């Protein structure tokens, strides 16, 4: 009887990991990351500024660069970008200003 439980548990684990890696599951995950990051950006007319960067499971985060228009009046409708980190465990997205992440002068050794 114990052997039956081990076989059942093993086949359940195998089937759930196979589902998590299916193309449909990856597409759903990419959509969840995109939706959460665009909403968390706080930008008007937010758009992904590249592909999602998926980190290893030990890290547990995905990253996305989001571009759009700053809604604050003092920003005078300037375009900008934010870096979004999506926590795969909590499914929460957080952002930080990332206007200097590309096209910035390197600050190495200063």
Phi and psi in degrees as a GROMACS rama.xvg file:
@    title "Ramachandran Plot"
@    xaxis  label "Phi"
@    yaxis  label "Psi"
@TYPE xy
-62.3721  -38.3178  UNK-2
-64.121  -37.0435  UNK-3
-62.6123  -42.8435  UNK-4
-63.3061  -39.5891  UNK-5
-64.8038  -43.0318  UNK-6
-64.2085  -44.8287  UNK-7
-62.887  -44.6684  UNK-8
-63.3891  -41.8278  UNK-9
-63.8066  -41.5426  UNK-10
-70.8983  -33.0203  UNK-11
-65.3093  -43.5143  UNK-12
-63.6771  -42.0914  UNK-13
-64.0897  -41.2382  UNK-14
-71.1154  -34.6633  UNK-15
-71.6949  -35.5416  UNK-16
-71.3986  -31.9461  UNK-17
-66.645  -39.0001  UNK-18
-65.5862  -38.6259  UNK-19
-66.1406  -22.5274  UNK-20
-102.218  4.15535  UNK-21
-71.0602  154.637  UNK-22
-55.8094  -38.2127  UNK-23
-64.3853  -40.9905  UNK-24
-66.9173  -38.9825  UNK-25
-64.8446  -40.4618  UNK-26
-63.6112  -41.9361  UNK-27
-63.7421  -40.1243  UNK-28
-64.9984  -46.3077  UNK-29
-59.5356  -39.0322  UNK-30
-67.0456  -40.15  UNK-31
-63.8651  -43.0702  UNK-32
-63.0037  -47.5144  UNK-33
-61.2314  -48.2126  UNK-34
-61.0414  -48.0838  UNK-35
-63.1476  -42.0914  UNK-36
-70.2417  -39.928  UNK-37
-64.4322  -41.0224  UNK-38
-67.2114  -41.0517  UNK-39
-72.8791  -17.829  UNK-40
-63.0882  -33.6378  UNK-41
73.2387  5.54286  UNK-42
-89.5259  153.28  UNK-43
-82.5147  142.864  UNK-44
49.8521  52.1282  UNK-45
-70.0616  143.158  UNK-46
-139.716  145.294  UNK-47
-61.0943  138.612  UNK-48
-105.067  22.2107  UNK-49
162.499  -169.41  UNK-50
-83.0543  160.412  UNK-51
-72.4179  134.693  UNK-52
-101.106  117.412  UNK-53
-100.204  121.298  UNK-54
-89.6939  166.118  UNK-55
-59.9539  158.972  UNK-56
-59.5999  -31.0884  UNK-57
-63.084  -31.5568  UNK-58
-80.9788  -46.814  UNK-59
79.924  15.9441  UNK-60
-124.859  154.07  UNK-61
-118.86  151.494  UNK-62
-123.922  147.818  UNK-63
-147.533  136.367  UNK-64
-91.6779  130.595  UNK-65
-121.8  132.824  UNK-66
-114.383  154.738  UNK-67
178.484  -159.247  UNK-68
-114.132  131.451  UNK-69
-67.7823  128.695  UNK-70
-82.4692  -13.9269  UNK-71
-68.3045  135.049  UNK-72
-56.109  -39.3315  UNK-73
-66.1658  -17.5653  UNK-74
-83.2594  -8.79578  UNK-75
50.6936  45.4041  UNK-76
60.2102  29.6929  UNK-77
-69.5836  146.601  UNK-78
-82.5959  152.975  UNK-79
-159.307  -176.731  UNK-80
-145.779  152.211  UNK-81
-129.01  151.456  UNK-82
-97.5454  127.599  UNK-83
-109.403  132.921  UNK-84
-112.29  125.809  UNK-85
-108.19  118.074  UNK-86
-82.2253  114.679  UNK-87
-66.5643  -28.2308  UNK-88
-76.7606  -47.5529  UNK-89
-89.6673  -15.7046  UNK-90
62.9237  28.8002  UNK-91
-103.39  144.849  UNK-92
-114.162  138.103  UNK-93
-128.823  149.732  UNK-94
-129.723  160.885  UNK-95
-146.658  147.821  UNK-96
-53.7478  135.331  UNK-97
-137.11  29.408  UNK-98
-61.6957  -26.9029  UNK-99
-97.0683  8.11505  UNK-100
-72.0013  -29.236  UNK-101
-126.044  153.617  UNK-102
62.7134  22.9923  UNK-103
-101.407  153.145  UNK-104
-71.7956  132.989  UNK-105
-66.853  145.138  UNK-106
-114.787  53.4317  UNK-107
-90.139  130.158  UNK-108
74.8453  15.4655  UNK-109
